[in-house]
């Protein structure tokens, strides 16, 4: 479970929303040199250590470009506020892990960030001021707020949409308990159907790195006859898959086949295999689809977050 949580945490922060974008190196024309900004004290900051030069940016100024990558800007303001708290909590958690109080290098965050010029291109110049202000407002309204558990920032995992219920965390994530998300079935892209020939399926599976028991290889003669899902967790996500004598985790099969979720089924189809996946992302923590629906129903950001992360405390940094 622990290995699955770690893998899911990494991929969960890479939820696809905008495509791969090039760096421009500035935001709102406020490029600050490394030496100048380092003198600023009392505020958390990000060292933008890029190939075209290094400089500092205040964390609160950095956050709108992060939220733009993580959540659709068309979502409700309270959902965007919840995402702002998630992003801030993650950055502060990474600072804690690095033993730093006030700064961290962007390269150490494993977090996607979108420059303002890229957002203008994505949204269009006419909509950019309104949309960017919406993100800034979400950050300002939650300024400094983070989520903690036992006096430490939590690992604020999130996904675009679950298969209907969030997943229980392991002992390192005691604040992650299953939460019902029935409306996620209405999320765009909730269901994915993928068909593979026997050859393509075997090639993908044999590309999975060796496991704890060593090399795992599948022969085409074992497909689809020996393919079976051995176990699922209580939220319906696949724990273990057996193919011949080889065992795999649900996430290993998911990523090998390019599925959006580890909540999937596999069956014989014509002369190959058909996989049907439900949900978008790893299924842990906050479901953005449900968060947006709750925001539409009048829930505030902290109420939304409290629904997904149990027994947490909100503090202002």
PyMOL commands that set and color helices and strands:
alter all, ss='L'
color gray80, all
select helices_A, chain A and resi 2-12+34-38+59-70+77-98+106-108+116-123+125-141+182-186+198-206+220-222+250-257+288-296+301-308
alter helices_A, ss='H'
color red, helices_A
select strands_A, chain A and resi 45-50+53-58+103-105+145-149+152-153+158-159+191-197+227-232+238-243+246-249+264-269+272-278+286-287+313-316
alter strands_A, ss='S'
color yellow, strands_A
deselect
rebuild
show_as cartoon
